[in-house]
Amino acid sequence: MNALYVICGLGFLSLVAEIANLKKGLAIAILLGIVAAIGLMVTDWNTGLHYYNDMLVFDNFSVAYSTLILVIAIFWFWMSGDYFSRQSHETDRSALILFAISGAIIMVSFNNMAMLFLGIEILSISLYVLAGSNKESLLSNEASFKYFLMGSFATGFLLMGIALIYGATGSFHLATITAFISSNSSTLPGFFYAGVLLMLVGMAFKISAVPFHFWAPDVYEGSPVTITAFMSTIVKIAAIAAFYRIFSFCFGAVQSTWGIILQIITVLTLVVPNVTAVYQSNVKRMLAYSSVGHIGYILLAFIANSTTSTGTIFYYLTSYSITSIAAFSVLHEVENAKTTTGFDGLYKRNPLMAVVMTIAMLSLAGIPPLAGFFGKYMVFTQALNNGYSGVVIIAVITSLIGVFYYFRVIIGMFTKTGEEGPISISSSSSILMVLLLALILLIGVFPDRLISLLN
């Protein structure tokens, strides 16, 4: 809980930094504050402490996911330094990012429906502004407006679902709702099940699962590269953790109501984005569909065994987030690469960037011995062991389709000739890319450490 106070304090510090003439040291203060927050979060391990009348709980699940969010936040701030330094309103942007991270931590730690809604709104409102932060770009303005409209619409479904569940159970607390379901399983009113399905729709939007994914490609494409990276990693982690907590911990007893629907959503989320990504020429748009496709693999792990898949999902999210940050770090440096052909000849222009992008693409494609391979391997194994062989076959086919559009970028970097000259990057960016590259390899070689945290 103290870690959440630190992140919120950093957000307020950013708001007053301009007035207090602390702008120059703000970036260092934020990074040091996040490191301190990680240390404080680790001290909550195995405590299971509850706060605000049990509205927030920092059990091992929330501590693990919150720590992952904070670690990825360090990499994100490291990658996106020029997003703040090159533009005005530096302190406003850093404050919005920090408040978004606060909302993400609340989303993985809620023990009350009201806190779930609060966390989602703190995260979403910040992102609505950040998506349109490139005010000179019409695409950025469109992304912000579209994200706001679609997000508000999805929030309506979520709130209506929460209201119906409260009307049926008389409580917002997850433990009370779970106990009520167990003791009244045969007498639950019909509107309770309607509430569960409405919440499924609202949460499916937040994780950008098909068919509630239509906002993602446009918003990812129009937003600044750094904000796209933030949405593809930290936002995804928070949304998946919240989805898992509500449907596994709370609604597990009524899985017969939403299980079949979620299986259909999973199959659609595996097929539609991977097939659509083949036809994309814009790199950010391709990565957007790729991000949606990876949600399908995570959902496959969830439906295979919603009560014991925590470690698998945590490992998959960790490997995916680090790989995505690596890919977006390269894309951020090649800002003028609006299409896949913009990466043509990248190996001659900057060998390090080409190697990092190659490893990132191979990991996302699921090529051994990288982290992405073991993530998919564990998902497929778990699904096969629980009788979902048909869905696994579909997942394997869509993974092979993904190899095509990932390799299209790799082939262009090494075999084609680009028109632009060499690309020079700062030593800080080089160190970040090498570190991310090492983590992708390390997590792939030693997966057991992460999985054992939550299994």
LUMRO-20080 format. One record per residue (C-alpha): residue number from 1; y, x, z. Coordinates in steps of 0.1 Angstrom, whole numbers, plus 2048, in hexadecimal, padded with zeros to 3 digits. Each point is the difference from the previous one (the first is absolute). Example, Ala and Ser with C-alpha at 12.3 -4.5 7.8 and 13.67 -1.06 7.14 Angstrom:
! residues 2
{i->1, c2->7D3, c1->87B, c3->84E} $
{i->2, c2->822, c1->80E, c3->7F9} $
***
This chain:
! residues 455
{i->1, c2->800, c1->800, c3->800} $
{i->2, c2->817, c1->81D, c3->807} $
{i->3, c2->7FC, c1->80B, c3->7DD} $
{i->4, c2->80D, c1->7DF, c3->7F3} $
{i->5, c2->81F, c1->805, c3->817} $
{i->6, c2->805, c1->822, c3->7F1} $
{i->7, c2->7FF, c1->7F3, c3->7DC} $
{i->8, c2->818, c1->7E4, c3->808} $
{i->9, c2->817, c1->818, c3->812} $
{i->10, c2->800, c1->817, c3->7E1} $
{i->11, c2->80A, c1->7E1, c3->7EB} $
{i->12, c2->81D, c1->7F9, c3->817} $
{i->13, c2->80A, c1->825, c3->800} $
{i->14, c2->801, c1->7FE, c3->7DA} $
{i->15, c2->818, c1->7E3, c3->801} $
{i->16, c2->819, c1->812, c3->816} $
{i->17, c2->7FB, c1->823, c3->7F1} $
{i->18, c2->81C, c1->7FC, c3->7E8} $
{i->19, c2->819, c1->7F5, c3->81B} $
{i->20, c2->7F4, c1->81B, c3->819} $
{i->21, c2->801, c1->81B, c3->7E6} $
{i->22, c2->7DA, c1->807, c3->803} $
{i->23, c2->7F9, c1->7FC, c3->7DB} $
{i->24, c2->7F7, c1->825, c3->7F9} $
{i->25, c2->7E5, c1->802, c3->81A} $
{i->26, c2->7F2, c1->7DD, c3->7FB} $
{i->27, c2->7E3, c1->80A, c3->7EA} $
{i->28, c2->7F3, c1->81A, c3->819} $
{i->29, c2->805, c1->7E7, c3->81D} $
{i->30, c2->7EB, c1->7E6, c3->7ED} $
{i->31, c2->7E4, c1->818, c3->7F9} $
{i->32, c2->7FF, c1->80D, c3->824} $
{i->33, c2->802, c1->7DC, c3->80D} $
{i->34, c2->7E2, c1->7F6, c3->7EA} $
{i->35, c2->7EC, c1->81E, c3->80C} $
{i->36, c2->808, c1->7F6, c3->824} $
{i->37, c2->7F6, c1->7DC, c3->7F9} $
{i->38, c2->7DE, c1->80C, c3->7F3} $
{i->39, c2->7FB, c1->814, c3->821} $
{i->40, c2->809, c1->7E1, c3->814} $
{i->41, c2->7EA, c1->7EA, c3->7EB} $
{i->42, c2->7E2, c1->817, c3->805} $
{i->43, c2->804, c1->7FD, c3->826} $
{i->44, c2->7F9, c1->7DB, c3->7FD} $
{i->45, c2->7DD, c1->807, c3->7F3} $
{i->46, c2->7E4, c1->7EF, c3->814} $
{i->47, c2->81A, c1->7EE, c3->816} $
{i->48, c2->801, c1->7DE, c3->7EF} $
{i->49, c2->822, c1->7F8, c3->810} $
{i->50, c2->810, c1->7DE, c3->7FB} $
{i->51, c2->825, c1->7FA, c3->7FF} $
{i->52, c2->818, c1->7E2, c3->800} $
{i->53, c2->7E7, c1->7E7, c3->80F} $
{i->54, c2->7E4, c1->80C, c3->7EA} $
{i->55, c2->814, c1->7FC, c3->7E0} $
{i->56, c2->7FB, c1->824, c3->7F6} $
{i->57, c2->7E0, c1->814, c3->807} $
{i->58, c2->7FB, c1->825, c3->7FB} $
{i->59, c2->7DB, c1->803, c3->7FE} $
{i->60, c2->7EE, c1->81B, c3->7EC} $
{i->61, c2->803, c1->7EB, c3->7E0} $
{i->62, c2->826, c1->7FE, c3->802} $
{i->63, c2->804, c1->823, c3->80C} $
{i->64, c2->7EC, c1->80E, c3->7E3} $
{i->65, c2->812, c1->7EC, c3->7E6} $
{i->66, c2->823, c1->806, c3->810} $
{i->67, c2->7F9, c1->826, c3->801} $
{i->68, c2->7F6, c1->7FF, c3->7DB} $
{i->69, c2->820, c1->7EE, c3->7F7} $
{i->70, c2->815, c1->81A, c3->813} $
{i->71, c2->7ED, c1->81D, c3->7F0} $
{i->72, c2->805, c1->7F1, c3->7DD} $
{i->73, c2->825, c1->7FA, c3->80A} $
{i->74, c2->805, c1->826, c3->806} $
{i->75, c2->7F2, c1->807, c3->7DD} $
{i->76, c2->816, c1->7E5, c3->7F1} $
{i->77, c2->820, c1->80D, c3->810} $
{i->78, c2->7F6, c1->823, c3->7F5} $
{i->79, c2->7FC, c1->7F4, c3->7DC} $
{i->80, c2->81F, c1->7EB, c3->7FE} $
{i->81, c2->81B, c1->815, c3->80F} $
{i->82, c2->816, c1->7FE, c3->7E1} $
{i->83, c2->7FD, c1->7DA, c3->801} $
{i->84, c2->818, c1->802, c3->81D} $
{i->85, c2->814, c1->81F, c3->7F8} $
{i->86, c2->809, c1->7F8, c3->7DC} $
{i->87, c2->80D, c1->7DD, c3->807} $
{i->88, c2->819, c1->7F0, c3->817} $
{i->89, c2->7F6, c1->7EA, c3->81D} $
{i->90, c2->7E7, c1->81B, c3->80C} $
{i->91, c2->800, c1->7F3, c3->824} $
{i->92, c2->7FC, c1->7DC, c3->7F5} $
{i->93, c2->7E1, c1->808, c3->7EB} $
{i->94, c2->7F0, c1->815, c3->81B} $
{i->95, c2->806, c1->7E4, c3->819} $
{i->96, c2->7F0, c1->7E7, c3->7E9} $
{i->97, c2->7E1, c1->816, c3->7FB} $
{i->98, c2->7FD, c1->806, c3->826} $
{i->99, c2->802, c1->7DB, c3->807} $
{i->100, c2->7E6, c1->7F9, c3->7E5} $
{i->101, c2->7E9, c1->819, c3->812} $
{i->102, c2->807, c1->7ED, c3->821} $
{i->103, c2->7F6, c1->7E0, c3->7EF} $
{i->104, c2->7E0, c1->811, c3->7F3} $
{i->105, c2->7F6, c1->80C, c3->823} $
{i->106, c2->805, c1->7DC, c3->80D} $
{i->107, c2->7EA, c1->7F3, c3->7E4} $
{i->108, c2->7E3, c1->816, c3->80A} $
{i->109, c2->805, c1->7F9, c3->825} $
{i->110, c2->806, c1->7DB, c3->803} $
{i->111, c2->7EC, c1->7EA, c3->817} $
{i->112, c2->815, c1->7E1, c3->7FA} $
{i->113, c2->808, c1->7ED, c3->7E0} $
{i->114, c2->825, c1->802, c3->808} $
{i->115, c2->7FF, c1->826, c3->801} $
{i->116, c2->7ED, c1->800, c3->7DF} $
{i->117, c2->81C, c1->7EC, c3->7F0} $
{i->118, c2->81B, c1->816, c3->811} $
{i->119, c2->7EF, c1->820, c3->7F3} $
{i->120, c2->7FD, c1->7F3, c3->7DD} $
{i->121, c2->824, c1->7F5, c3->7FE} $
{i->122, c2->80E, c1->820, c3->80F} $
{i->123, c2->7EC, c1->813, c3->7E5} $
{i->124, c2->807, c1->7E9, c3->7E4} $
{i->125, c2->826, c1->7FB, c3->804} $
{i->126, c2->805, c1->826, c3->801} $
{i->127, c2->7EB, c1->803, c3->7E0} $
{i->128, c2->813, c1->7E4, c3->7EE} $
{i->129, c2->820, c1->816, c3->804} $
{i->130, c2->7EF, c1->821, c3->7F9} $
{i->131, c2->7F0, c1->7F3, c3->7DF} $
{i->132, c2->823, c1->7FA, c3->7F3} $
{i->133, c2->80F, c1->820, c3->80E} $
{i->134, c2->805, c1->80F, c3->7DE} $
{i->135, c2->81E, c1->7EA, c3->7F9} $
{i->136, c2->807, c1->80F, c3->7DE} $
{i->137, c2->7DF, c1->7F4, c3->7F3} $
{i->138, c2->7FB, c1->7DC, c3->7F4} $
{i->139, c2->7DA, c1->805, c3->805} $
{i->140, c2->806, c1->809, c3->824} $
{i->141, c2->815, c1->7E1, c3->806} $
{i->142, c2->7E6, c1->7EB, c3->7EF} $
{i->143, c2->7E5, c1->80F, c3->816} $
{i->144, c2->813, c1->7F8, c3->81F} $
{i->145, c2->807, c1->7DC, c3->7F6} $
{i->146, c2->7DD, c1->7FA, c3->7F4} $
{i->147, c2->7F1, c1->80F, c3->820} $
{i->148, c2->817, c1->7EB, c3->816} $
{i->149, c2->7F8, c1->7DF, c3->7EE} $
{i->150, c2->7DA, c1->806, c3->7FF} $
{i->151, c2->7FF, c1->80E, c3->823} $
{i->152, c2->813, c1->7E2, c3->80E} $
{i->153, c2->7E8, c1->7E8, c3->7EE} $
{i->154, c2->7E2, c1->812, c3->80F} $
{i->155, c2->810, c1->800, c3->822} $
{i->156, c2->802, c1->7DA, c3->7FE} $
{i->157, c2->7DA, c1->7FE, c3->7FB} $
{i->158, c2->7FB, c1->818, c3->81D} $
{i->159, c2->816, c1->7EC, c3->818} $
{i->160, c2->7F1, c1->7DF, c3->7F6} $
{i->161, c2->7DE, c1->80E, c3->807} $
{i->162, c2->80B, c1->80E, c3->822} $
{i->163, c2->80F, c1->7DE, c3->808} $
{i->164, c2->7E0, c1->7ED, c3->7F8} $
{i->165, c2->7EA, c1->818, c3->814} $
{i->166, c2->818, c1->7FD, c3->81E} $
{i->167, c2->7FE, c1->7DA, c3->7FC} $
{i->168, c2->7DA, c1->802, c3->801} $
{i->169, c2->7FB, c1->81A, c3->81C} $
{i->170, c2->821, c1->7FD, c3->814} $
{i->171, c2->805, c1->825, c3->801} $
{i->172, c2->80E, c1->81E, c3->7EC} $
{i->173, c2->7EB, c1->81A, c3->813} $
{i->174, c2->7E2, c1->80D, c3->7EC} $
{i->175, c2->7E9, c1->801, c3->81E} $
{i->176, c2->808, c1->7DC, c3->809} $
{i->177, c2->7FB, c1->7F5, c3->7DC} $
{i->178, c2->7DF, c1->813, c3->7FE} $
{i->179, c2->7F3, c1->7F0, c3->820} $
{i->180, c2->80B, c1->7DD, c3->7F5} $
{i->181, c2->7ED, c1->804, c3->7DF} $
{i->182, c2->7E1, c1->80C, c3->812} $
{i->183, c2->800, c1->7E3, c3->819} $
{i->184, c2->80A, c1->7E5, c3->7E7} $
{i->185, c2->7EF, c1->80B, c3->7E0} $
{i->186, c2->7F3, c1->7DD, c3->7F8} $
{i->187, c2->81F, c1->7ED, c3->808} $
{i->188, c2->81B, c1->814, c3->7EF} $
{i->189, c2->818, c1->7EA, c3->7ED} $
{i->190, c2->802, c1->802, c3->7DA} $
{i->191, c2->824, c1->80D, c3->801} $
{i->192, c2->7F4, c1->81F, c3->813} $
{i->193, c2->7EC, c1->80B, c3->7E2} $
{i->194, c2->81E, c1->7F8, c3->7EA} $
{i->195, c2->814, c1->817, c3->816} $
{i->196, c2->7E7, c1->81C, c3->7FC} $
{i->197, c2->800, c1->7FD, c3->7DA} $
{i->198, c2->827, c1->800, c3->7FF} $
{i->199, c2->800, c1->81F, c3->815} $
{i->200, c2->7E7, c1->810, c3->7E8} $
{i->201, c2->818, c1->7F8, c3->7E3} $
{i->202, c2->81E, c1->80F, c3->813} $
{i->203, c2->7ED, c1->820, c3->80A} $
{i->204, c2->7F1, c1->803, c3->7DD} $
{i->205, c2->824, c1->803, c3->7F3} $
{i->206, c2->808, c1->81B, c3->819} $
{i->207, c2->7E3, c1->815, c3->7F5} $
{i->208, c2->806, c1->7F7, c3->7DC} $
{i->209, c2->7DE, c1->7F2, c3->7F9} $
{i->210, c2->7F9, c1->7ED, c3->7E0} $
{i->211, c2->80C, c1->7E6, c3->7F7} $
{i->212, c2->81D, c1->806, c3->818} $
{i->213, c2->809, c1->822, c3->7F1} $
{i->214, c2->818, c1->7F7, c3->7E5} $
{i->215, c2->81E, c1->80D, c3->812} $
{i->216, c2->7F1, c1->823, c3->805} $
{i->217, c2->803, c1->80F, c3->7DD} $
{i->218, c2->824, c1->7F5, c3->7FA} $
{i->219, c2->80B, c1->80A, c3->823} $
{i->220, c2->7EF, c1->822, c3->7FF} $
{i->221, c2->80F, c1->807, c3->7DE} $
{i->222, c2->823, c1->7F6, c3->808} $
{i->223, c2->803, c1->810, c3->823} $
{i->224, c2->809, c1->825, c3->804} $
{i->225, c2->7E1, c1->816, c3->7FF} $
{i->226, c2->803, c1->809, c3->824} $
{i->227, c2->800, c1->7DB, c3->80B} $
{i->228, c2->7E3, c1->7F9, c3->7E9} $
{i->229, c2->7ED, c1->81B, c3->812} $
{i->230, c2->80A, c1->7F0, c3->821} $
{i->231, c2->7F3, c1->7DE, c3->7F6} $
{i->232, c2->7E0, c1->80F, c3->7F1} $
{i->233, c2->7F7, c1->812, c3->820} $
{i->234, c2->810, c1->7F6, c3->821} $
{i->235, c2->804, c1->7DB, c3->7F7} $
{i->236, c2->7DC, c1->7FE, c3->7F4} $
{i->237, c2->7F3, c1->810, c3->820} $
{i->238, c2->813, c1->7E7, c3->816} $
{i->239, c2->7F6, c1->7E2, c3->7EA} $
{i->240, c2->7DB, c1->808, c3->7FF} $
{i->241, c2->7FF, c1->807, c3->826} $
{i->242, c2->811, c1->7DF, c3->807} $
{i->243, c2->7E9, c1->7EE, c3->7E8} $
{i->244, c2->7E1, c1->810, c3->811} $
{i->245, c2->80C, c1->7F7, c3->823} $
{i->246, c2->807, c1->7DC, c3->7F9} $
{i->247, c2->7E1, c1->7F8, c3->7EB} $
{i->248, c2->7E7, c1->816, c3->811} $
{i->249, c2->80B, c1->7FF, c3->824} $
{i->250, c2->80D, c1->7DC, c3->801} $
{i->251, c2->7F1, c1->7EB, c3->7E3} $
{i->252, c2->7DE, c1->811, c3->7FE} $
{i->253, c2->7EE, c1->7E2, c3->80F} $
{i->254, c2->80C, c1->7EA, c3->7E3} $
{i->255, c2->7F8, c1->819, c3->7E4} $
{i->256, c2->7ED, c1->7E4, c3->7EE} $
{i->257, c2->822, c1->7F1, c3->7F9} $
{i->258, c2->811, c1->81D, c3->7F0} $
{i->259, c2->7E3, c1->818, c3->7F8} $
{i->260, c2->7F8, c1->7F2, c3->7DD} $
{i->261, c2->825, c1->7FE, c3->7F6} $
{i->262, c2->805, c1->824, c3->80B} $
{i->263, c2->7E2, c1->80B, c3->7EB} $
{i->264, c2->80F, c1->7F0, c3->7E2} $
{i->265, c2->822, c1->810, c3->807} $
{i->266, c2->7ED, c1->822, c3->804} $
{i->267, c2->7EF, c1->7FD, c3->7DE} $
{i->268, c2->821, c1->7F7, c3->7EF} $
{i->269, c2->812, c1->81C, c3->812} $
{i->270, c2->7E6, c1->818, c3->7F3} $
{i->271, c2->800, c1->7F5, c3->7DC} $
{i->272, c2->823, c1->7F4, c3->7F7} $
{i->273, c2->816, c1->81E, c3->80A} $
{i->274, c2->7E8, c1->81A, c3->7F4} $
{i->275, c2->7FD, c1->7F0, c3->7DE} $
{i->276, c2->826, c1->7FA, c3->7FE} $
{i->277, c2->808, c1->824, c3->80A} $
{i->278, c2->7EF, c1->80C, c3->7E0} $
{i->279, c2->81C, c1->7F1, c3->7EC} $
{i->280, c2->81C, c1->80E, c3->814} $
{i->281, c2->816, c1->81C, c3->7F2} $
{i->282, c2->818, c1->801, c3->81E} $
{i->283, c2->7F3, c1->818, c3->81B} $
{i->284, c2->80E, c1->7EC, c3->81D} $
{i->285, c2->7F2, c1->7E0, c3->7F2} $
{i->286, c2->7DE, c1->810, c3->7FB} $
{i->287, c2->800, c1->80C, c3->824} $
{i->288, c2->80A, c1->7DD, c3->80B} $
{i->289, c2->7E2, c1->7F1, c3->7F0} $
{i->290, c2->7EB, c1->81C, c3->80D} $
{i->291, c2->80D, c1->7F8, c3->823} $
{i->292, c2->7F6, c1->7DC, c3->7FC} $
{i->293, c2->7DD, c1->80B, c3->7F3} $
{i->294, c2->7FB, c1->815, c3->81F} $
{i->295, c2->806, c1->7E2, c3->816} $
{i->296, c2->7E1, c1->7F1, c3->7EF} $
{i->297, c2->7EA, c1->81C, c3->80D} $
{i->298, c2->80F, c1->7FC, c3->823} $
{i->299, c2->7F9, c1->7DB, c3->7FF} $
{i->300, c2->7DC, c1->807, c3->7F5} $
{i->301, c2->7FB, c1->815, c3->81F} $
{i->302, c2->80F, c1->7E3, c3->815} $
{i->303, c2->7EA, c1->7E4, c3->7F1} $
{i->304, c2->7E1, c1->816, c3->802} $
{i->305, c2->802, c1->801, c3->826} $
{i->306, c2->821, c1->7F5, c3->80F} $
{i->307, c2->7F7, c1->80B, c3->823} $
{i->308, c2->7F4, c1->824, c3->7FA} $
{i->309, c2->814, c1->80B, c3->7E2} $
{i->310, c2->81E, c1->80D, c3->814} $
{i->311, c2->7F7, c1->825, c3->7FC} $
{i->312, c2->7F9, c1->7FC, c3->7DB} $
{i->313, c2->821, c1->7EF, c3->7F9} $
{i->314, c2->813, c1->818, c3->816} $
{i->315, c2->7F2, c1->81E, c3->7EC} $
{i->316, c2->806, c1->7EF, c3->7DF} $
{i->317, c2->825, c1->7F9, c3->809} $
{i->318, c2->805, c1->823, c3->80D} $
{i->319, c2->7F2, c1->810, c3->7E0} $
{i->320, c2->812, c1->7E8, c3->7E9} $
{i->321, c2->822, c1->804, c3->812} $
{i->322, c2->7FF, c1->826, c3->7FF} $
{i->323, c2->7F5, c1->800, c3->7DC} $
{i->324, c2->81C, c1->7E7, c3->7F7} $
{i->325, c2->81A, c1->815, c3->811} $
{i->326, c2->7F4, c1->81E, c3->7EC} $
{i->327, c2->802, c1->7ED, c3->7DF} $
{i->328, c2->823, c1->7F1, c3->808} $
{i->329, c2->80C, c1->823, c3->80B} $
{i->330, c2->7F9, c1->80C, c3->7DD} $
{i->331, c2->80E, c1->7E1, c3->7F0} $
{i->332, c2->81F, c1->803, c3->815} $
{i->333, c2->806, c1->823, c3->7F2} $
{i->334, c2->7FA, c1->7F4, c3->7DC} $
{i->335, c2->81A, c1->7E4, c3->803} $
{i->336, c2->806, c1->7FF, c3->7DB} $
{i->337, c2->7DB, c1->7F9, c3->7F9} $
{i->338, c2->802, c1->7DA, c3->7FB} $
{i->339, c2->7DF, c1->7FF, c3->7EC} $
{i->340, c2->7DF, c1->812, c3->802} $
{i->341, c2->80A, c1->816, c3->7E3} $
{i->342, c2->81C, c1->80D, c3->816} $
{i->343, c2->7E5, c1->815, c3->811} $
{i->344, c2->7F6, c1->810, c3->7DF} $
{i->345, c2->7FE, c1->826, c3->804} $
{i->346, c2->808, c1->7FF, c3->825} $
{i->347, c2->7E8, c1->81C, c3->807} $
{i->348, c2->816, c1->818, c3->7EB} $
{i->349, c2->820, c1->7F2, c3->80F} $
{i->350, c2->7F4, c1->803, c3->824} $
{i->351, c2->7DB, c1->809, c3->807} $
{i->352, c2->801, c1->7F7, c3->825} $
{i->353, c2->80C, c1->7DC, c3->7F9} $
{i->354, c2->7E6, c1->7FC, c3->7E5} $
{i->355, c2->7E4, c1->80B, c3->818} $
{i->356, c2->80C, c1->7EA, c3->81C} $
{i->357, c2->803, c1->7E2, c3->7E9} $
{i->358, c2->7DE, c1->807, c3->7F1} $
{i->359, c2->7EF, c1->801, c3->823} $
{i->360, c2->813, c1->7E0, c3->80A} $
{i->361, c2->7F4, c1->7EE, c3->7E0} $
{i->362, c2->7DC, c1->80D, c3->805} $
{i->363, c2->800, c1->7F4, c3->824} $
{i->364, c2->80D, c1->7DE, c3->7F7} $
{i->365, c2->7E5, c1->7FE, c3->7E5} $
{i->366, c2->7E6, c1->808, c3->81A} $
{i->367, c2->7F4, c1->822, c3->7F3} $
{i->368, c2->7EC, c1->816, c3->819} $
{i->369, c2->805, c1->813, c3->817} $
{i->370, c2->823, c1->7F1, c3->805} $
{i->371, c2->80A, c1->7E7, c3->81B} $
{i->372, c2->802, c1->7E3, c3->7E8} $
{i->373, c2->7DB, c1->804, c3->7F6} $
{i->374, c2->7F4, c1->7FE, c3->824} $
{i->375, c2->815, c1->7E2, c3->806} $
{i->376, c2->7F1, c1->7ED, c3->7E4} $
{i->377, c2->7DD, c1->80D, c3->808} $
{i->378, c2->802, c1->7F3, c3->823} $
{i->379, c2->80D, c1->7DE, c3->7F4} $
{i->380, c2->7E4, c1->7FD, c3->7E7} $
{i->381, c2->7E5, c1->80B, c3->818} $
{i->382, c2->80C, c1->7E7, c3->81B} $
{i->383, c2->802, c1->7E4, c3->7E6} $
{i->384, c2->7DD, c1->808, c3->7F3} $
{i->385, c2->7F1, c1->801, c3->823} $
{i->386, c2->80E, c1->7DD, c3->806} $
{i->387, c2->7F3, c1->7F0, c3->7E0} $
{i->388, c2->81F, c1->801, c3->7EA} $
{i->389, c2->7EF, c1->812, c3->7E3} $
{i->390, c2->810, c1->7EA, c3->7E6} $
{i->391, c2->824, c1->807, c3->80C} $
{i->392, c2->7F7, c1->825, c3->802} $
{i->393, c2->7F6, c1->800, c3->7DC} $
{i->394, c2->821, c1->7F1, c3->7F6} $
{i->395, c2->812, c1->819, c3->816} $
{i->396, c2->7EE, c1->81D, c3->7F0} $
{i->397, c2->809, c1->7F4, c3->7DD} $
{i->398, c2->824, c1->7FB, c3->809} $
{i->399, c2->800, c1->823, c3->810} $
{i->400, c2->7F4, c1->80E, c3->7DF} $
{i->401, c2->81C, c1->7ED, c3->7EE} $
{i->402, c2->818, c1->811, c3->818} $
{i->403, c2->7F3, c1->822, c3->7F5} $
{i->404, c2->80E, c1->7F9, c3->7DE} $
{i->405, c2->824, c1->7FA, c3->809} $
{i->406, c2->800, c1->81C, c3->81A} $
{i->407, c2->7F2, c1->819, c3->7E8} $
{i->408, c2->819, c1->7F6, c3->7E5} $
{i->409, c2->81B, c1->80F, c3->816} $
{i->410, c2->7EB, c1->81F, c3->807} $
{i->411, c2->7F8, c1->806, c3->7DB} $
{i->412, c2->825, c1->7FE, c3->7F7} $
{i->413, c2->80A, c1->819, c3->81A} $
{i->414, c2->7E8, c1->81B, c3->7F4} $
{i->415, c2->7FA, c1->7FA, c3->7DB} $
{i->416, c2->821, c1->7F3, c3->7F2} $
{i->417, c2->822, c1->810, c3->7FB} $
{i->418, c2->81F, c1->7F2, c3->811} $
{i->419, c2->822, c1->803, c3->7F1} $
{i->420, c2->812, c1->808, c3->821} $
{i->421, c2->803, c1->822, c3->80F} $
{i->422, c2->7F2, c1->80E, c3->821} $
{i->423, c2->804, c1->7EC, c3->81F} $
{i->424, c2->80B, c1->812, c3->81F} $
{i->425, c2->7FB, c1->7F2, c3->823} $
{i->426, c2->80B, c1->80A, c3->822} $
{i->427, c2->7EA, c1->815, c3->817} $
{i->428, c2->7FF, c1->7E2, c3->818} $
{i->429, c2->7F1, c1->7EA, c3->7E5} $
{i->430, c2->7E7, c1->81B, c3->7F7} $
{i->431, c2->7F4, c1->803, c3->824} $
{i->432, c2->7FD, c1->7DA, c3->803} $
{i->433, c2->7EB, c1->7FE, c3->7E0} $
{i->434, c2->7E9, c1->81D, c3->80B} $
{i->435, c2->7FC, c1->7F0, c3->822} $
{i->436, c2->7F7, c1->7DE, c3->7F1} $
{i->437, c2->7E8, c1->810, c3->7E8} $
{i->438, c2->7EE, c1->812, c3->81D} $
{i->439, c2->7FE, c1->7DF, c3->814} $
{i->440, c2->7F0, c1->7EE, c3->7E2} $
{i->441, c2->7E5, c1->81B, c3->7FF} $
{i->442, c2->7FC, c1->802, c3->825} $
{i->443, c2->7FD, c1->7DB, c3->806} $
{i->444, c2->7E6, c1->7FF, c3->7E4} $
{i->445, c2->7EB, c1->81C, c3->80E} $
{i->446, c2->802, c1->7F4, c3->825} $
{i->447, c2->801, c1->7DA, c3->7FF} $
{i->448, c2->7ED, c1->7FA, c3->821} $
{i->449, c2->81D, c1->80A, c3->816} $
{i->450, c2->816, c1->7E3, c3->7F4} $
{i->451, c2->7E4, c1->7E7, c3->7FE} $
{i->452, c2->7F4, c1->806, c3->824} $
{i->453, c2->822, c1->7F8, c3->80E} $
{i->454, c2->7FB, c1->7DA, c3->7FC} $
{i->455, c2->7DB, c1->7FB, c3->7FA} $
***
